[in-house]
């Protein structure tokens, strides 16, 4: 095991030291090709906190004490770190101005936009003479220099501030009050019309947003709760955008498990129809991993997503949304082993990887000031509203960070492995393997001469003695252990190994034909 750890450390050092920043003459967007071939490694970022400077370590950014919130410009300083981690796509959580009336949190929710055609002034550097538009363009340019694509999320609803300015944009109830969707009390439901007649005023909001990010040379859009807009709405917007940039990526932040609208007053467009409208991908149901007790739970989702991809001849794919800003930190759910399971499932399944800022270092997103009265606010809410265990999107808070280097190093290792075996993971067959326990998952990815075996224990309380059938691999096959804690034994077409609670093991077979 000591030799194995040394090998992993050497690969890690080589990867980091091999990272280079190259000048580029002109960026050519390839985001659609990257995503539909399951090669996107996406990292979700809240610019407001991404590189915030919390010098007194109290968790809140206090600029009157000389501390610094996250901005487009200081975010550039962390891009080499992301490139070294193997990130090739940044997902910017909403960058539009936020509402301050009937707001949630002392800075306002990123998902409560007051304007769709402007950038959030909170993201501007106070020490720069550049316009905020130029600051964002510079950030995008620096991402591109590192071969990192940038996709930006557009919210599905709008703030109460915008309702007060333009009430004609919003759905109303019988008493002509604007609709509050679900429990999202800081936003109101936009009226996008229907397939017979879309609301041009609402469409123009999204058209102006698309123009805004295209001008910044952004590579794509994630549409939050895309199901709330009609098919015709998205079809027109996507078609128009692709005329200007054919590789512009459109992802629907929606899942196939959504069967109805979030409000009785809302439009509902299914994931199938969103893909028909031109979206390149959708979010999976992988956020539910914490509730899965059997391998069948995992495999049914993987097989479903493979079926969707085949329906569209490989032109659509899925986001591996095991953990997003909407999910509680894996550290709080099942400890660091859960984070490591997510890492290796991400790295070896036929999907696009997704991580949220703070995940690589094991942030638990516990803020000691959460839901307490604030001495200062920038909205009409004087409480530090926060969702326990989730990335803060409501306040000027600290940079997401943890102290789990073991998680960080495994994420880098897994991304490096995926990069070096890109044909195997992106194009290889997905084969489910039989095991001796329903809580043990096992599968192989096979491409030409290569194969990788992945098996893990969904039981986070008990150790399992696992037996996995691998009939097509001979006992003499040359293998490279990528991730193991115990030495597996291959004999008579079966792998026998001990799996600790939540443990995943990965074994690579580079030359099966030369056995």
N, C-alpha and C positions, 0 to 999 in steps of 0.2 A: 504493500500500500504506500510505503514511503517513496518508491520509484514512481508510482503513478502520480502522486501529488507533485513530485518534482517535474514530471513531464507536463502536467497541467500548468504549473507555474511558468515553465519555459515558453509554452505556447502563448500564455497571457502576456508575458513580457515582449515576445516577438510581435504580437498583435499591436500592443500599445506603441512600441517603438517604431513599428512600421506605418503608423498613421502619418499621413502627410497632407499638407494643405497646398493645393495647386491653384495657380491663377487660371482663370478661364476667360476666353474671349467672348463667348456668348453661351448662355445656358440653354440647353435644349431639353424641354420637359419630356420625361418618359414615364410619368407617374402611372398612367393607365396600364402600360405594358408591365411595369414593375408589380403593380397590385394584382392584376389578373393572372400573373404567373406565380403568385404566392411568394414574392420576394421582398415585400415591404416589411421593414422593422420600424414600427411606429412608436413615437414617444409623445405622450400627451403633456402639454405645458400650459400653465397659467402664467402669462408674462408678468402679471402683478406680483407674483411671489417667486418666480423662477430663479432669479439671482438677487433677491432682496438682501439687504445688509442689516442684520439685527445684532448690533454690536453689544448691547447689554443683555442679550439672550433671554428676554422676557416674552418672546414670541410675537410681539406686536412691533410694527415698523413705526417709529416716532420720528418724523422728519425734523421736528423742532429740536430734537436732541442730536441731529446730525446723521441719523440713520437714513437708509436709502431703499425705496421701494424698487421692485423689479421694473425695468423699462426695456424697450426694444434694443437700446444701445448696450446696456450692461448685460443683457442676455447673450450678446455675442461672445463674451468672455467664457461662457460655458460650452460653446459649440465644439471645441476640440475634445472636451470630455465626452460629449455624446458620440462624436465620430469614433473615438477610441472604444466606446462600448459597442460599436457596430450598428448604431442607429442610422437609418438612411431616409427617414421621413419624420418630420415634426408635425404633430397635430396641435395647432394653437387653439386653445379654448377661446370662446368669443372675444373679439377685439373691438367691438362696438361700444360707444358710450353707454353708461348704465343709468337707470332711473334712480332718483333720489326721493321720490314721493311714494308713500306706502311701501318703502323699501325693506329689504331684509339685510341685516348686517350694516356695519359702520362705513363700508365702502360701496355697498350695493352689489347685488348678484350679477355675475358676468352674463347670466342668461336673461336679464331684464333690460333689453336694449331700449334706449330712448331715441336712437337714430340709426338707420341701417346704412347710411351713405357716408358716415364719418368714422374715424378711429377714436378709441377711448383715450382721452387726454391724460388719464392716469398712467398710461404707458410711455409718456414722453419724458425724456431726460431733462431735468431742470437746468443742467449745465451745458446744453447744446443749443446752438443757434439754428440748427436744421428744423424744418417743419416736421411734424409728426409723421406725415406721409413719407418724407425722405428718410426719416429714421427707420420706419418699417421696411422701406425698400432696401436700405443698407443692411438691415438684419437678414432679409431674404437673400440678398446678394452674398453675404458671408456664409449663409447656409449652403448655397449653391457651390461656393468655392470648396466646400468640404463634401460635396456630392450628397448633400442632404436636401430632400424635397420638403416643401412647406405646404401644408393643407390647413385651411382655416375653417372653424365651425361657425355656422350661421344659426342663431337661435330660432325657435319655432313660434314664439309669442313675442309680445312687446310690453314695455313698462307702462305703468299708470301715467307717467309723465307724457308719453307719446299719445296715450288715449285722450288726455286733456287737450292736447294740441290738435289731434286729428281723430275725433270720435268716429268718423265715417269708415275708418279702417277696421273696425272691430265688430265682432258678433255681439248681439244684444239679446236679452231675455224678453219676456212678455212685458215687463215694466220698463224696457229700454235701458236696463243696466248692463254694463259690459260683463261678459262671462269670465269667471275665474275658473281656469281649468284645474281639475283635481284639487290639490292643496297648495298650488303654486300661487300664494296670495300676493306676490309682488309683481305678477304679470297678468295681462288680459289676452283673451283669445282673438287672434286676427281672423278676419273674414276673407278667405282666399277665393270664395266663390265655389263653383262646381265645374264639372266637365263640359257642361253646355255653355257656361259663361263664367270665366274666371274674373275675379275682381282686379281690374287693371291697376288700381291704386296700390293694392297690396303687392301685386306682381312687380310694380315699379320699385317698391322697396327692395325686393330681392335682386332685381336687375341692377339697381344702383350699388348694392353690396358686391355683386359679382364684378361690376366695373371697377370698384374700389380695389379689390384684391388682384384683379388682372393687371391693373396699372402698377401694382407693386411686384409683379412678376411671380405671384403665388401660383402653385402648381395644382391646386384642387380645393374642393369644398366638402366639408362634412355637414350635412343637413340634419340638425337636431329634430327629432320626432317628425321625420319627413312624411309620415302617414297623415299628418294634419292638413296637407295640401293636396288638391286633386291631381289626377294623372295629367290632365291637359296643362296645368300650371308648370309642372316639372318638365314635361316634354318640350314645351316652348322654351323655357329657360335653358335647359341643357343643350338643345339644338342650337340656339343662338350663341351660346358660349363656345361650343365646339367649332363653330364656323371661324372663330378667332383663334382658338387654341385646341386642336384636335386631341391632344393628350391630356387636356384638363380633366382631372379626376373628380368624380361625384360619388360620394359615399353616403348612404342613408343610415343615419343613426337610429335604426329601427330593426326589429327582429321578426322572424316568422311566427314567433309565439304570440305576437300581438294580433288579436282577432277582432278588436273593436276599438272605436275611438275613445280617447281619454275623457271625453265629455259628450253628453247627449246632443249638444249643440254643434259638435265638431264634425268635419269631414273625416272619412277614413279611407285611405288608399292602402291596400295590402302590399306587402313586400314584393310579391310577384309583379304587381302592377308598377311598382316603383322601378324594378329592374327593366320592365318593358319600356318605361318612359326614358330610360337611358342611364340610370344609376349603374355604376360599375360594381358596387358591392354593398353589403349590409353588415350588421352586427349579428354575431351568433348568439347562442344561448349559453355560452361558456361561463358567464358570470354565475351560473347556477352550480358550478363545480362543487362548491362548499356543501351542497345538499345531496350530491350524488353518493350513493352507498355501493353501487355495483358498477362493474365495467360496462355493462349493457347501457347504463345511463350515458356514459361518455360516448360509446360507439354509435348509439342511435343518432346522436347529434352530428358526429363526424360523417356518417353515411348519408345523412340528410343533406349536408352541405356539399358533399361530393356530387350528389344527385342534382342539386341546383346548378352546379358548375357544368355538368354534362348537358343539362337541358339547354344551356346557352353556349355550347361548344367551347367551353373554357374561357369565355369572355366576361365572366362574372366570378367574384370570389367573396370571401368572408373575412371579417375582422375577428381575430381571436381575443375576444373581450373578456378574458378571465378576470381582469382587474382594471377598473376605470375610476374616474373621480366620483362616480355614483356608487362605488362599492366600498365596503369596509376593508381596511387594510388586512391583507392575509395574515399578518403577524398577530392580529387580534382574534382571527378566526381559528387557525390551527397552528400558529407558531411559524418559525422560519422554514420548517419542512414544507409547509403549504406554499410558500413563495417559491421554493426550489422545484416543487412539483409543477407549478405554473410555468416556470422557466423552461423546463424540459418538454412539457407538452407543447408549449409555444414553438419550441425549436424543432420539433420532429413531426408535428401534425401538418396536414395539407391545408394551411391557412396563412393569413398574414399576422405577424406578431404585433402585439400591442402591450405597452407598458405605460404607466402613469408616473409623473415626476414624484420622486421619493421612494418608489417601489424598489429600485436597485439597491438601496442602502437600508431597507427595512423600516421606513418611517411608519409609525403607528397613527399619525395624524391626530394625536391627542394634544389639544391646546388648553393649557391650564386656565385661561381666561374665558373659555367658551361659555356662551350664554349668560355671561355676567354683564352688569351695567358698565358701560364704557365712559371714561372721563371726557372723551372727545369723539365726535362722529362727523362724517361727511354726508350723511343722509338724514332722514327724519326718524331713523331707528337708532336709539342710543344703547343697544345691546350688541355684544359680540356674538351674533348668531353663528352657530356651527353645527354640522352634522358629526356626531361622535365617530371617530375613526375614519373620516373621509377628508380628502384634500380640501382645504378651505378655499372657497370661491366667493366669500362674502365680505372679507375684511382685508386690511393691509397687514398681512401676517408674514411670518418668517419664511425663509426658503425651505422647501421640503427636504428633509435629510434624516438619516438614521445612522446607526453605528454598526451595521451588520456587513462587514467586509466579506464574510463567507457567501452571502447572497450576491453581492456585487461581483465577486470573482466568478461565480458559477454562471451569472448572466453573460459576462464577457466570453467565458468559455463556450457556452451554448451558441452564442451568436457567431463566434469564430468557427465552430464546428459546422453550423448551418451554411456559412459562407463557403467553406472549403468543400462541402459536399452538396453544393447548390442543386445539381441535377437530380441527385438522389432524393432530396427533400422536396424540391419543387415539382419534379416530374415523375418521381417513383410511385410504384403501386403501393396502395395501403392495404395491408393484409392483417386481419384480426387473428390472433393466436389463441388456442385453447389453453386454459389454466385449470388448476385444481381448486380454485376458490372464486366465488362471484365478486369478491371485493378486490381481486387482483386483475389489473388490466395488462394486456400484453399485445403488442402489434409489431410488425416489421414494415420497413419501407425498402423497396427493392427497385434498382435501376441498373440495367446491364449487368455488370460484374459485381456491383456493390450491394450491400445490405446493411441495415442497422436494426437492431432489436431494442425495443423499449418496453420495460415492464415496471409496474409500480403498485403500491399498496394504498388503496383508498381508505383503509382503516387507520385512523390517526391515534388509536389507543393501543392496538395490539400488533406485535410482531407476527409475521406470517412466514411459514416455510413454503415457498412457492415452487411449483413444478409447471414449466411452460413447454408445450409441444412445438418443436421447430424442425419438422421432418425434412426440410430441404437443405439443412445445413449439416455437413458431416462433422463427426467428432474431431477430425483433424484440421478443421478450417482455421486459418490464421485470423486472429481477432485482435482488436485494439479496444481495451476497456476505456470508454470515455468518461463514464461516471459510475463508480461502484463503491460501496462501503464494505461489501463482503464478496468473496471470490465465488462467482458462479461456476458450476460444473456442467459441461455439455457431454452427455453420454446417451447413445442410442436415440438420437433425435429429441432429447429432452434436456432443458436447462433446469437445474435445481439450484436454488439460492435462498438465502434468508433476506426478507424485506422488512426493515424496521418500519415503525409506524410512519406513514406518509412518504416512505422512501421511493425514489425512482432510480432504476439502473439503465444504463445505455451502453450497448456494445456494438462496435463497428466492425464489419467484415469487408475489407477492401477488394479482395480478389477471390471470389468464390469459384471461378472457373479453373483456378490453378490449385485447387485443393489436392 
